[in-house]
Amino acid sequence: MKVGQDPGHLWQPAGPDVLLRDDEVHVWRGTQKHPPSRAQTLFSVLSPDEQERANRFYFQRDREHFTVARATLRSILGNYLSLEPGQLSFCYSKYGKPFLAQEHNRKDLRFNLSHSHELMLIVVARGRELGVDIERIRPDVLKDGIAERFFSQLEVAMLRALPAHLQADAFFNCWTRKEAYIKARGEGLSLPLDKFDVSLAPGELAALLGTRIGPEELSRWSLRELAVGAGYAAAFVAEGRDWRLKGWQLLK
């Protein structure tokens, strides 16, 4: 699938051997809803520090979702690298963004992961930075004044100019696009969310509209919406524009 095409028909079942080319970005969609016995089996794939993180979650559902997401990430990356999932080692930037340890990353894989409620997204490419975000749409979020606290003045104006029945979708369009961008840059919330503008109106092409960060930002990144299912908003950002998008559906 080429950049700019309708993402609604993106997801294809993945075969046992998926080849990732230099000019491709792969996005994987999957469910975190697994039987507890399956989550417990996957727990053994995680590293000791990942197991510790999983055990810090208070609710069992959150522990299971984290376990499934991290084990799935390991499985996908392991397939690309012809390694067992448990063999992989991760390092973290000072802002917490994970990356593969160099000794296990001969193909220069870059990746990012996001999950919300029952769905997860994993994006992978070679030699280009990535960020992805998925959120379950919740209309009640509009009551909290979050947009006014975190969005740019332009985004707040665009959001409040929309009909009331479109504002929840628009809010989460904006939120996921902004999260994907800051995750791609790898700086976390050290980069204020009001320092750049994204499109947000439902049906409007996803785009990075402007930044107060640097003149090269608009040409450096590509921002795309992902149609992942009813009740969710999702987006990803990839470095460069010379790539093709392929989407894969993870099977249980």
C-alpha angles and dihedrals in degrees: 000000000000125000111271097030121124107280093204093093096039104110117094129173110258122234123218094268116043113181117213112206126201092251096050137088115201123205120192122200120197145152126254091202105109132144112270089245090059092049090051091053091050090049089073090061092062125094119248092259091050091049089051091051091049092051091053091068111102097209121062092223091057091048091051094047092051091047094050093046095049094043090049091050089052091049094051095046091044091055091053091048098038090240133126112258092242092055094067122101125201131206126193134221120232087264093052101256109148124228134171119268109255096242090061098042109072090146094054093238119187121192147168134197135204133172136181130178104322101343134077135187128202121188122195135181140154120255099347131097119247142189131185135180135183127184135179109238113245117180092202091070090080091070095063101067091236093140092056091049099047113016125082120260090253092052093048090050092049092047096049092046091063123091111271094248091060099046099087092054090044092050092055092043087057095043096050093046092050093046092049090052097050090045091052090052088049096222100110117203091336081091105071113234092226093062093084139032131226133184115256114168113120109256093019119120112263110247145157099240102186145331140209089206106080140327093246096059099086093054095040099061139050118206121199136177119229123211101216103158144302115307096024137095121202140169141169137202125210130186114250132004102248097094142095125225124232124179127202131193115222114222122213 
